[in-house]
Amino acid sequence: MFKRTIAIVKKEVRQLRRDVRLLAVIFFFPVMLLIMFGYAVNFDVKNIKVAIYDQDKSELSRDFINSLNSSEYFNIIGFINNYGDVNKYLDQKVALCVVVIPQDFSKKINSNQETSIQYLIDGVDANTGSIVQNYMFAATGQFNQKVNSKILAKNGLKEFTPLSIETQFWFNPDLKTTRFLIPGLIAMILIITAVITVALSFVREKEKGTMEQLNVSSLKTIELIIGKTFPFVVIALMNAGLILLAGYIFFGVVVKGSYLLLLFTTLIFLTASTSLGIFISVVSDSQQVAFTAATFVSLLPSLILSGFVFPIDSMPWIIQLITNITPAKFFINILRAIILRGVGISAFWDQIIYLLIFIAIFVVLASVIGKRKAESV
Amino acid sequence: MNSIEVNNLTKTFGKFTAVDNISFNVKKGEIFGFLGANGAGKTTTIRMLCGILTPTSGDAMVGGYSIMKESSKVKTRIGYMSQRFSLYNDLTVEENINFFSGVYNLPEDKLKERKKWVLSIANLEGKEKLLTGSLPGGIKQRLALGTAVIHQPEIVFLDEPTSGVDPISRRNFWELINYLSNEGVTVLVTTHYLEEAEFCNNIIMIDQGKIIAEGNSKELKSAHIKNKMYKLESNNPVEVMEQLKKADFVDEVSIFGNNLHLSVNEKLKEKNQITSFINQQVDYKVNSIDEITPTLEDVFIHLLEKGKKKVV
């Protein structure tokens, strides 16, 4: 039994070695995706372009403006002198935010009265808009505190804050997007390469008629599947290593948890991806159909529904339910647990169960449909 | 001794009956021809006999094993080659041979011996490192047969092995089939080249899933064609055929290229009657009329015509 499987592995490797184009795609694709996502997809908002309409022009208002300018989040690109320019700056996207300081700003504060600052924020990109708003709130709060303690000190009183907030971001202390993206990227690349290569490899044999030749031989289905998928699983593992290495070199992401656990869970995920690939090869009769189906089934859900980019918790419940169609969802949970949090299997064993259920469903589907199709040709 | 015994084998796909209750026996070491038009049920039958398709009803013993109950044992006894010469084009000749011997679990010393044999029958000695995809069709076909029998099966199924191959390669390929048969291998071959069927020891003809005739080629001809056959050459065979269909001395007329084959009954007293009949009707030239011995093609067409008449 072992010898026959090895014969198939050897054959697959020989064919792969001659298919330079496919090999190039397999190894070039992950690195390209990593760089694309790592550098281009960045949810961090920095250097927000701010224009100031300072109607007060007092020491206090300049003080406030300086506090904005000294933070890395804001970049003051100009001062405005009339309301007409406010519209111009926002309309032409010269500034993302215009800060309007009222005329009586310092006068009111100095006489212990409340005053207000107006922020006009470009809300076209809702995500960035709300981030800008948060930054502005924080900046205003800091300024409030500063002024408060000054006034208190003047009156000989000590500052008293009943509640102070100490936020610490665990696992990703600097809130770097790349650190959050790398696990998702590994999952996405693995599922795409595994599903597409496995599906194509089986359908090619079907298309060329060699599958029939193998069916007539005394080869068992399980020998064929193991023999044919083994090389691709090895390639996928190499890819995963490559991404981890690149993630470390380019973005400083280190694996906090156990490598052994990482390997073990990756193998389970690859089995799930392979079963999906085999399922696609069973239902499609040409390489073209298989390629389209495999890309569609592996790429889209793992990009949109897996929690890779968009958090699943903020989706409507019906979509949350649909997210279960991609094994990438469970694997990303596992990867984030191992790579970022460095926790053990007790934190994500349920995700492994989900993966196993996924495998079972697709193996059964593939064999039932495969049998039915074999009897109808 | 029979290598293959088929008993009331039937295969239906939904409402369509592809193979309809057929029974036949194939003796050990014989070349058995399986003739029929495309879609007649040849490939379905072979796929059942190879154990990759389960019959709807009936059974067959192949190499002593039941295809219903012991299909995995059947697979160890047979070789199979389809019209697609299922080799890997992106592997070399040697890699293909190694792969199939691996699939059949041949031991190392056996592999060496069989590899030499396959290379010799395919005329590929010294060319082991060539990519299979670069080989000409005829050579590829021989290599495919060689790898299909690398495990020395007692029965080999060839499903239209010669389609798409030039006539000389076809002739050479049949020599190879003869050689296998002489070695004691049972060969079941399907074809729609009826002249190839003359090389077979025994033939069955199949149409719409049913056996319509069986026997060796001599028996088939004498059993089904009692009439005299004439070959007629004309400058407008189609029109002439239409006219001849009306003649009372003609039983059947069919077209073969520029020629017509007519099967005539006892009402035809002499050859000249044909020419004069045609000249009465139309103004086309008849270049020659010769008596011929019927070919298997004539038998096949005769049987199909007869079948149609029955249906009507």
Interface residues (C-beta under 8 A of the other chain):
Chain A: K3 R4 I6 A7 I8 K10 K11 R14 Q15 R18 D19 K208 G209 T210 E212 Q213 L214 N215 V216 S217 S218 L219 A374 E375 S376 V377
Chain B: F13 C50 G51 I52 L53 T54 S72 K75 T76 I78 Y80 S82 R84 S86 L87 Y88 N89 D90 L91 E95 N98 F99 F100 S101 G102 V103 Y104 N105 A148
